[in-house]
Amino acid sequence: MSSGMIGESATNLVLKLRRGEVSPHDLLDALESRIAEVDGEVNALPTLCMERARERADALLRLAPEKRGLLAGLPVPIKDLSNVAGVRSTQGSPIFANFVPERSDIVVEVIEGQGGIVYAKSNTPQFGAGANTFNEVFGATKNPHDVTRSAAGSSGGAAAALASGTAWLAHGSDMGGSLRNPASFCGVVGMRPSVGRCASDAKTKIDQNLGVQGPMARTVEDLALFLDAMSGFHPRAPLSLPRDTQSFVSLARSGWKPKRIAYSADLGITPVDPEVAALTRNAAFGLAEEGVIVEEAHPDFAEAHECFQVLRALNFAISYGGHLKKHRDLLKPEVIWNVEKGLRLSANEIAEAEHQRVALFQRATRFFESYDLLLTPATICAAFPLGERYLAECAGHRFENYIDWLAIVYAITLVFSPALSLPCGFTKGGLPVGLQIVAPPREEGRILACAKLLEEKLGLDTAKPVDPRLPKAA
């Protein structure tokens, strides 16, 4: 590895920044070297803004140490769906291939306000559509654990940067698993927080609550640190929540332990690869050794497919319908299909989907009266081959479209639950597998404490980055 700092935790580096033992420039130097060493093979961070980052570092260093925020000068990449002022921000689309915004999105303002230094944009599929990170502007992002495999998406660049050591923390976003899927594929930690936890711009829909901003990291404590930095009320974000009085880092370290949890391999709505099911089940039931009651159970998610398909299509029609009229030739087929599906929806179909979501939420709420947490696979498979646009088949079941394979995560999106993907093992082929940990709304603390307990119990070597590699020999 190019620098010992690359393998350090974000939490330790922030402590060193506060003590003056390292400077933001030291960290930027280490990142530049590591990016030159590995990112040509991974393609996680196609847009760099090091000059801007160094100017920000200089400005931050002019402040007293106690005024440098929770991140204290730690560099952070931003997913290319969010605008960074003065930096090429493409949304993974040829439509915006040369767009340079004058103003940053709220999430970037918040991160920078907490002392995060933006040095790169991480790769994403066009408009975040499809849990596989490739686009016509920058090409495909490869999985560092096996560069012939997908990094998933849509925060695939963020996850691959963490796994390959070109980031210590990474920003992402999640509608149908876009923080959780790539975390699972790349062997890092990714969390979809509660709606409103991380302030987000109201760009096309004032009450947009399917998609959220969120953190990624290599360890649970590092993720909790970043969640603290990203959280809080913002006047331009109508759904944003006030900052909690107790930090997420302290909640992660609290030692809280669930009394009773549920595990489900499939939520009753999806096929799952048997090896993934076995690894996640073993991790979940391992908590019984800690005195936790573990049972196989899940809420009734019967309407999840229909409900999510309709609400996602509506969201796409609202967000990208204008692009379909003006730039159809620059949209990938999955986006065209999703927008057209949304434009064809009737008021009755939308009303029915909203009613279904209420019913799903009410059932989940009752479920969590009996269980502290719900654990499932974070994805139903390990990383699939890079050339496949999406998972077409699993355990003998063929999917009808590019979304259906994501039910294990989008069902959780529908019920407003926060959820985290934690590395829980490796397949025989050496590919990471993630365990999804789900809590009731606004109970991120439960997830973080349980995830830290499991992280320590499992003892996997996922806190250190890996050098990009070819498939593991059979």
N, C-alpha and C positions, 0 to 999 in steps of 0.2 A: 504494500500500500504506500501511496505517495507521502502520507503524513500521519503521525500518530494521532493527531487531532481528529482526523476523519473518523476514527473508530470510537471516539469519546461520545458520551451521552450529551444531549442538549442541556439537561439539568446541570451537569458538571461544568459545561462550558459557560453557562450563564453565571454560575458562581465565580468562575475565573474572570469573566468580564467585569463583574461587580467589584472584585478585589483588585483589578488592574493587572492581573497576572498575564492576560492576553488582551489584545485589542481586536476590534472588528476587522481591521486590516489584516491581522494575522490569519483570521478565519477565512477571509476572502482569498488570501494567497493560497491557503490550503485547498480551498474549493476549486480555484482556477487550475491548480495542478492536477487535482483528481478528475475534474471534468475533461481536461486534455488527455488524461490517461485512459478513461473508460467510456466517456459519453459518445464517442464516435461509433462505438459498437452498440450502445443501448438506445441512444436517441431519446433520452428522457427530457432534456432541457434544450430545445432547439433555439431559443432566444435568450441571449445573455445581455445584461445591462450593467456590467461591472463598473464602468465609469460613473454612472448614476449612483451605484451602490457605494462607491468610495466617497463621493460627495456627501451622501447621507451619513456615512460613517464619520466624516470630519465634523459635520454639523452636530451629530450626537455627542461626539467627544468634547464639544465645547460646553455641553451641559454638565451640571454637577452629577455625580454618579447616581444619586437618589432620584434624579429626574429623567433617567434613561429608560424607564418602563420595565415591565416584567421580563422582557427579552434582552434588554441591556446591550443591544448591538448584535444579536445573533442573526446571521443571514437566513433568509427564508425565500423559497421559490413560490410563485403564484400561478395557479392553474390558468391556462390560456383562455378560459371563459370569462375571466374577470379583467377589467381594464386597469392598467397601471399607467399613470400620467407620463407621457413622453417616451413610452416603450411600445414597440410593435405588439399589438394585441389582436390576434386573428380569429379567435373562437374556432380554430381548426378549419376555417372555411375560406375558399378562394375569394368569396365576396369581400372579406375583410383582410385579405392577404397583406395589404400594405397600410392598414389602418393604424394610426398613432393617436391615441386619445389625449386630450388636454387635461382631463380630470380622472383621477382614480376612482374605482368603485369603493363603496363604504367599507367592505371587508379589508381592502388594502389600506385605507386610511386608519382603520382600527389597529391593524397589525403594525403599521409604521408608528402609530401613536404610542404603542407599547414597546418601541425600541427594536422592532424587527426591521432588518435591512433587506430590501428586495434586490436580488441579484440575477434572477432568471424567471422565465415563464416556462411552465411545465406543459408537456404535450397532452393533447386531448382530441378525441374524435370530433368531427364537425358538429358544432352546437351541443357537444356532450352526448350525442345520440349513439347508442350501442355500446355495450360493455366490452369494447375492444378498441385500443387506442391506435388509430391510423387515420390519416387525412391526406388530401391532395396537396396541402401546403408543405408539410414537413415529413410525410411518410409515416412509417410504423414505429412505435416504441416496442422494444424487445424486453423480455423478462430476464433479468440478470441471472436467475437461477438456471436458466436454459434459454439461450438466445434464439432458439428455434420456436419458442413458445410466446403466447400473448401475455402482456402485462395486465390484461383486462382494462376496464375503464368505467366511467370516463376520466377518473383521476389516475390514469395509468402512468403518465409521465411523473406525477408526484410519487407514486409508490415505487416506481423503478429507480428514481433518483435516491430515495431513502435506502433501498436495498443495495444499490451499487455504491453508496457513499458519496454522492454528490449533493446531499442535503442532510441536515440533522433533524429538521422539522419540515413539513410541507403542507401547504394549503390545498384544499380540495372542495368539492361540492358533491351532493348526493340527492338524486331523485328516486331512481330505482336500484340503488345499491352502489352508486358511483364512488363512494369512499370505501365501502366494505368489500366489493368484489376485487378491486386491484390490491387492497391490503392482503386479502386471502391468497391471491395468485402470487404475490411477490414476497410473502412472509414478513409483513410489517403490521403495524397496528393502525386501524382507521376507524373513526367514529362518526356516525350520523347523530348529531346532537338533537335535542328537542327543537321543535319549530320555534323560531325567535331567539334561540340561545345566542346565535352569532348573527349580528345585524346584517341585513342584505338589502340591496337596492330594490325598490319597486319599479321595475322597468316596463313591464307590459301588463301585469296583472297585480292589482293593489294588494290582494290578499293571497298571493302565491304561497302555498304551504306544502306542496309536494316536494319541492327542491329546497335544500338547506346548504349553508356553508359549514365547513367543518375541518377538523385537524387530522393530520397523519403524523406518525413518528415510528421509531423502531422499538420503543418501550412504552409501557403504560404510563409511567411517571412523566416521561417526556411529552406524551400526548396530553396528559392532564395540565401540564405547564402551558402548552399551546392553547388548550381550550380556555384556560384562565385569561390568556392574552387576547383571545378572539371574542370573548363574551362581553355582553353589556348592552344597555339601551342606547339607541341612536335616534335622534329626532327625525331623520329622513327614512327610517325603517319602521313602518307602522306596526309590525308584529313583534318588534324586538323586546326582549325581556330585560329587566334590571339585573345587574350583577348580583349574584348570591353573596351573602355575608361570609360564607365559608368557602375557601378556595377549593378548586377541584384537586389540586395537589394534596391538600390536607385530607380530602375525602378519599383519595386513592391510598393514602398512607394510614387511614384510620383503623385498619384492622377489622372493619365491619365484615361480618360473614353472614350469608343468607341462611335462613333456617330450612327453607323448603324451596326447591327449584324444579322446573320441568325441563325435560329434553324431548325434542322431536326431530327426527331425521328429515322429515318432509312436509311438516305442517298440514299433512293430509291433502296437499294440492300439487305436488311435483314429484317427478322421479328424482333419484339421487344415485350417484356413483357408489357402489358398495364399499369401496376403499375409503372414500370420504366419509360415508356414514359410520364406518367402524372407527376411524380416527377421532371423529368428533364425539361419538358416543362414549368412547373410552375416556376422553378428556372430561366430559361432563360427569360421568359416573365416578370418576376419580375423586370428586368432591365429597363423596360418601365417606372417604377416609378421614375427612376433616369434620365429620359429624353432621354434614348437611344431608337432609332427606332429598333424594333424587328420584323422580318418577317420570315415566314416559307419558306425556300429555301435551295438549296444545289447544288453543281456542279454535272455534269453528271459523275457518277462513273460506267457506264454500264460494262466496261471491267475489273473491279477490281478483281473479283473472278478469272477469267482465268489468268490474268496477275500475280497476287500474287502467285497463285498456282505454276506457271511455275518458277518464279524467286526464290521462296522459295525452291522448289525442286532442282533447280540448285545449290543453296547455300548449301543445305544439301549434295548433291552428292560431291561437292568440299570439304566440311568440314569433312564429316564422311564416305565417300566412302571406305576409307582404313579400317575403323573399321568394315564395313560390310563384307569385305573379311576375316579379321583375327578374329573377335569376334562376329559373327552374333548371337551366342547363348546368348550373354550378352547385346544385344540391345532390347529395348522394341518394340512392333509391330508397333507403330506409327512412330518411327525413321526408322525402316526397310522400311516401306511403302514409307516414304518421300524420302529416299535415292534412292530406286529402281525407283521411279517415275522420279527423277532427272537423273539417269543414262540412262533412256530410251528416254530422250528428244532429238529431232532432232535439227539441226542448224536452220531450218525454224521456229520451235516452239519458240526457244529462241529469234530469231530475231523479231518475231511477238510480243512477250511479251515486248521486249524493245521498240518497236514502240508504243504499247498500253500505256506503262508508259509515254512516251513523250506526247501522246495525253491527258492522264489524267492530267499530270502536267500543260499543256498549258491551259486546261479548268479551273483548280483550280486557276491558276494565273489570268485569266480573271475574275473569280468569286470574287477574293479578290480586284479587282479594284472597286467593288461596295460595298463590305462589309468589315468591319474592322476585324471581327472574325466570325467563324462558331462554333456553339454550338450543341452538340449531347449527347446522353447517352454515357458514357464511356464503359459500357458493356450493352448488351441487356437484362440482367437478373440480379437479385441479386444472392448471393452465393448459388450454388446448393449443394446437399448432397455430403459428403466427399467421399463416395464409388464410385461415378460416375467418369469415366476417363475423360469425357468431356461432354459438353452440347449436348445431342442428339436431343432435340426437343425444340422449342420455339413457342408459340402462334399458335400451330397446324402445324407447319412446321418441317419436319424431315431433319436433315443435312446429307449430303452424306459422310462426313469425319470429322476428329477431328479438322480441321482448320476453316471450313466455318462459324462457329458461331462467329468468331472474325472479321467479315468484317467491322464492325463499326469502328474498330481501324486500321486494316491493310490497308484499303483504304487511310487513312491519311498517313501511312508510305510511300505508293507509291508516294505521291505527295510532299515528302520532307518537310512537314510542321511539326513544333514543336507542341506539344499538351500536355495538362495537364488534369489529372483527379482530380476533386474537390468534396469532399463530399457535396451532395445537399439535402439529406433527408434520411428517413428510411421507409422501407416497414411496413405494418401492423404487420409483424412478427418480426420487430426490426432489420432487416438487412440493412446495409448501401447501398446507391446507389450513384454512381459517375456521375458527369457532365463533359463531355469532352469539353475543350476549345481549339480551333484550330486557328492558325495564319499563315500568309505567312512565307516562309523560313526566318530564322534568326530574327524573330520578337518575341522572347521570352518575351521581355519587355511588349508588349501588353497583352499577356496572363497573366503574373504575376500581372499586375495592375488590370485587370478585375477580376481575381480570388480573389485578396485581397478585392476588392469592394464587390464581391458576398459573400465571407467568412464572412465579417462583417455584411452584410445585412441579410444573412440567420441565423446567430447566433446559429449554431449547436454546440453541446457540443462534438466536435471531437478533440479538442486540448489536452485533457487529455487521458491517456491510460485507458483501461478497464481491469478488472479482467476476465480471461477466464470464459465463462458461457455456460450453456445449453440453449436449445431453449426457447424463450420467451413464456410464457403460453398463450394459446389462450383466 
